[in-house]
Amino acid sequence: MAFAGTEGAYSAGMIISREQIRAARGLLGWSQGELANAAHLTVNQIKNIERGALDPRASMLAVIEEAFRQNGVIFLDRDDVRPGGPGVRFQR
């Protein structure tokens, strides 16, 4: 399924947006390189995903999401928040 900004779904759940990826990196204070290492991707892949130049496979988004989840980040879909749409937060 195509990377559709802030909407859509991949096989097991919601699809994370590039905005959520940047926000999650900000929560953790991670550079693109640190995310690439944690997700076992290249820095260029992360850069291209974040700027919208790469239409990532669901498997790429899944490893990015898992890297963040292992570090306490939860992704919120548009049904989890009141005005404002999808977002991220730390797990309690």
C-alpha atoms as a printed R data frame, in Angstrom:
   type eleno elety resid chain resno      x      y      z
1  ATOM     1    CA   MET     A     1  0.000  0.000  0.000
2  ATOM     2    CA   ALA     A     2  1.311  3.466 -0.814
3  ATOM     3    CA   PHE     A     3  2.638  5.843  1.795
4  ATOM     4    CA   ALA     A     4 -0.331  8.154  1.995
5  ATOM     5    CA   GLY     A     5  0.739 10.917  4.315
6  ATOM     6    CA   THR     A     6 -1.374 10.511  7.424
7  ATOM     7    CA   GLU     A     7 -4.015  8.049  6.248
8  ATOM     8    CA   GLY     A     8 -4.198  4.406  5.251
9  ATOM     9    CA   ALA     A     9 -3.240  1.089  6.751
10 ATOM    10    CA   TYR     A    10 -0.735 -1.690  6.297
11 ATOM    11    CA   SER     A    11 -1.362 -5.327  7.043
12 ATOM    12    CA   ALA     A    12 -1.274 -5.325 10.864
13 ATOM    13    CA   GLY     A    13 -2.353 -1.785 11.649
14 ATOM    14    CA   MET     A    14 -2.193  1.856 10.766
15 ATOM    15    CA   ILE     A    15  0.441  3.336  8.528
16 ATOM    16    CA   ILE     A    16  2.691  5.894 10.143
17 ATOM    17    CA   SER     A    17  3.236  9.194  8.397
18 ATOM    18    CA   ARG     A    18  6.504 10.948  7.736
19 ATOM    19    CA   GLU     A    19  5.332 13.670 10.111
20 ATOM    20    CA   GLN     A    20  4.898 11.062 12.846
21 ATOM    21    CA   ILE     A    21  8.351  9.669 12.109
22 ATOM    22    CA   ARG     A    22  9.910 13.130 12.498
23 ATOM    23    CA   ALA     A    23  7.872 13.774 15.665
24 ATOM    24    CA   ALA     A    24  8.884 10.439 17.162
25 ATOM    25    CA   ARG     A    25 12.541 11.170 16.418
26 ATOM    26    CA   GLY     A    26 12.065 14.512 18.152
27 ATOM    27    CA   LEU     A    27 10.562 12.860 21.242
28 ATOM    28    CA   LEU     A    28 13.589 10.607 21.527
29 ATOM    29    CA   GLY     A    29 16.096 13.223 20.407
30 ATOM    30    CA   TRP     A    30 17.262 10.876 17.661
31 ATOM    31    CA   SER     A    31 19.047 11.872 14.491
32 ATOM    32    CA   GLN     A    32 18.125 10.265 11.197
33 ATOM    33    CA   GLY     A    33 21.237  8.126 11.586
34 ATOM    34    CA   GLU     A    34 20.153  6.865 14.990
35 ATOM    35    CA   LEU     A    35 16.755  5.893 13.598
36 ATOM    36    CA   ALA     A    36 18.408  4.198 10.628
37 ATOM    37    CA   ASN     A    37 20.589  2.141 12.988
38 ATOM    38    CA   ALA     A    38 17.651  1.208 15.235
39 ATOM    39    CA   ALA     A    39 15.476  0.197 12.256
40 ATOM    40    CA   HIS     A    40 18.310 -1.477 10.283
41 ATOM    41    CA   LEU     A    41 17.791  0.855  7.341
42 ATOM    42    CA   THR     A    42 20.117  3.323  5.655
43 ATOM    43    CA   VAL     A    43 20.267  7.008  6.489
44 ATOM    44    CA   ASN     A    44 19.347  7.769  2.870
45 ATOM    45    CA   GLN     A    45 16.210  5.640  3.181
46 ATOM    46    CA   ILE     A    46 15.156  7.545  6.314
47 ATOM    47    CA   LYS     A    47 15.922 10.921  4.702
48 ATOM    48    CA   ASN     A    48 13.964 10.020  1.570
49 ATOM    49    CA   ILE     A    49 10.981  8.706  3.548
50 ATOM    50    CA   GLU     A    50 10.854 11.845  5.690
51 ATOM    51    CA   ARG     A    51 10.985 14.216  2.741
52 ATOM    52    CA   GLY     A    52  8.478 12.214  0.702
53 ATOM    53    CA   ALA     A    53 10.929 11.189 -2.012
54 ATOM    54    CA   LEU     A    54 10.522  7.469 -1.271
55 ATOM    55    CA   ASP     A    55  7.300  5.483 -1.198
56 ATOM    56    CA   PRO     A    56  8.339  2.959  1.465
57 ATOM    57    CA   ARG     A    57  7.140 -0.610  1.618
58 ATOM    58    CA   ALA     A    58  4.938 -1.548  4.552
59 ATOM    59    CA   SER     A    59  7.805 -3.661  5.886
60 ATOM    60    CA   MET     A    60 10.036 -0.556  6.094
61 ATOM    61    CA   LEU     A    61  7.391  1.367  8.008
62 ATOM    62    CA   ALA     A    62  6.862 -1.620 10.284
63 ATOM    63    CA   VAL     A    63 10.551 -1.771 11.280
64 ATOM    64    CA   ILE     A    64 10.613  1.994 11.848
65 ATOM    65    CA   GLU     A    65  7.504  1.783 14.007
66 ATOM    66    CA   GLU     A    66  8.923 -1.168 15.958
67 ATOM    67    CA   ALA     A    67 12.201  0.674 16.595
68 ATOM    68    CA   PHE     A    68 10.233  3.541 18.104
69 ATOM    69    CA   ARG     A    69  7.889  1.272 20.072
70 ATOM    70    CA   GLN     A    70 10.867 -0.505 21.631
71 ATOM    71    CA   ASN     A    71 11.943  2.906 22.895
72 ATOM    72    CA   GLY     A    72  8.603  3.915 24.396
73 ATOM    73    CA   VAL     A    73  6.912  5.775 21.534
74 ATOM    74    CA   ILE     A    74  3.258  5.121 20.733
75 ATOM    75    CA   PHE     A    75  1.664  6.169 17.458
76 ATOM    76    CA   LEU     A    76 -1.837  7.609 17.586
77 ATOM    77    CA   ASP     A    77 -4.176  7.308 14.650
78 ATOM    78    CA   ARG     A    78 -6.809  9.883 13.823
79 ATOM    79    CA   ASP     A    79 -9.373  8.077 16.002
80 ATOM    80    CA   ASP     A    80 -7.105  8.266 19.079
81 ATOM    81    CA   VAL     A    81 -7.018 12.043 19.297
82 ATOM    82    CA   ARG     A    82 -9.458 14.870 19.285
83 ATOM    83    CA   PRO     A    83 -8.770 17.669 16.840
84 ATOM    84    CA   GLY     A    84 -5.325 17.551 15.374
85 ATOM    85    CA   GLY     A    85 -5.180 14.161 13.697
86 ATOM    86    CA   PRO     A    86 -2.514 11.481 14.072
87 ATOM    87    CA   GLY     A    87  0.331 11.980 16.484
88 ATOM    88    CA   VAL     A    88  2.868 10.361 18.790
89 ATOM    89    CA   ARG     A    89  3.414 10.148 22.523
90 ATOM    90    CA   PHE     A    90  5.535  8.349 25.087
91 ATOM    91    CA   GLN     A    91  4.172  5.136 26.507
92 ATOM    92    CA   ARG     A    92  3.226  5.354 30.171
